[in-house]
Amino acid sequence: MTTPALETYNGTEYQLALPTHWERHVDQPGPPVALLALEPDAEDDVFRANVVLTIENIDDGERWQETAGAALSEHLREYLLLDEERLPIADDDTVESGVRRLFHHHIPGSGAITGEQWAWVAGDRGFTLTASTATFDYDDKADLFAAIADRFRSQRKPS
């Protein structure tokens, strides 16, 4: 599948690229959620692919990333971690450390969901970008999710 056109979106503390035709909800439902982007509604799809960015104050970046990963298993039904890796520090020096997770879970009424999550530390702030889609659609969305994450930049400089 061809990755849809992306446009840069600038938040107060971050910059990322989103598909031009996706809905955007900023600061809804509220902190720590900074942004929710949803693919257009399709009549035959129950679950809409989405991207959620959360931003939190943190004390210990390493511990925060571990806690964020553990929270997935506590809050998601039938959670299964498929892959987890430490991310190299970006050349642009906007983050200090990062981790990427690929996981599966189940939502009653929507079915099997595959999610990909990136968590970065910049100074005393933790940024978590989570992209989710119906599992059968993941192969079509994986490149899009990677492009969105690849273009994430923190506006805060590491300490």
N, C-alpha and C positions, 0 to 999 in steps of 0.2 A: 504494500500500500504506500502511496505517496504521502509524505508528511505535509499537512496543511500549512498554509502561509502563517508565519508567526509575526507578531508585532511586539515591540518592547513596551512593557508596562513599568512605570516608575512609582513605587510606593515611597513612604517616608523613609524607611530604613533599608530598602531593597530595590533591586531591579530584576525583572525576569521577562521571558518571552512567552506569550500565550497565543493560541490560535485566534485569528482575527474574528471569527464568527462565534466564539464561545461566550456565554453569559458570564458577567463578572459581578461579584458581590464583595465589596470592600468593607472590612470591619464588621462583617455579619457572620455568625450571630454575635460576635464581639470577642474581646480578648480571651484567650490568646490567638484566636483566628484572625489573621490579617487580611486574607483573601480566599475566596472560594470561586473557582471557575468551573463551569459546567458545559459539556457539549450540548449542542442544540437538541431539543426534545424530538424524539422520533416515536411515532405511534406504536411501532412494534417492539420497541425496546423498553424493558422494565427499569433497567439500571442505566443511568447516564454516566458516562466517563466523567471524571472530575479531578481537579487539582486543588488541594487545600494547603495553604501556607500558614503556619503558626509561628509566633515569635514570643519568646519567654526570656525573663531575666534568669540568669544562672550564676551559680557560684563556682562550680567545678565542671568544666566542659566534658572531660572523660566520663565522669560519673553521670552527668546529664544524658549523654548519648546512650549509655547502658540502660538508664532508667526509662528513656523513651522507647527503647526496644522491648523492654520487659512489659511496659504498659500495653503494648499491642496484644500480647497473649492474655492479659487480664480483661481486655475490653472487647475483643473480637471473637465471635462465635466460630468454633472449629478452626482456630488459628493454626497455621503451619508455616514456619520459617523455611523458605526454600534456599535462600542465599543471603550472606552478609559479608561485606568487605569494607575495610578501611579505605578511605579515599586519599589520594595524594593531595598535597597542598596546591592550590591553584596558583598559576604563574602570576596572576594579577594581585596576589597578596590580599584578597578580601576576606579570607577565612583562615582560621588557625588549624582546624581539623575537621574531618567529616567521616561519615559512615553511610553506606547504602545498603538497604534491605529489600529483598523481594519476598513476598509472602502471599499466602492464600487464606481466605476466610469465607464464611457463608453468611448471607443475610436472608432471613426468612422472607419469602415472597419475591426475592430478587435472584436467589441462587448463589452460585459460586462466583467469588470476586477475587481478582488478583490485584495486589497493590505493590507499588514500588515506592520506597521512602528514602529520602536523603536528609540527613541531619548535619548541620554545620554549626560551628562555634566561631563567633567573631566578638572578641572582647568579652563582655559580660552578658551577651545575648546569644540565645540558641534559636536557630532557624530550622524548622522542619517542613519539608515539602513532601507531601504525600499525593501520589497519583494512583487512581483506582479505576478499574473497568471490569465488566463481566469477563470471567476467565476465558470464554471462547473468543472474545474480542482482543485479548491481550497481545497476540502476535501482530495484529493490525495497529495497535497503539504503542507498542514498546519503543519504536524509534521516535515517536512524538514525545513521549514522556522523557526519554533521554535528552532530546533537544531542549526541552523546557528546563530540565535540571542543569544541563550544560551551560545555559545562558543565565543562570541565577548569579547575582552579585549582591553582596552585602554592601550597604552604604556606610557601614561602620568599619573602622579599621581595627585589626587585631591589636590586643594590648601588648 
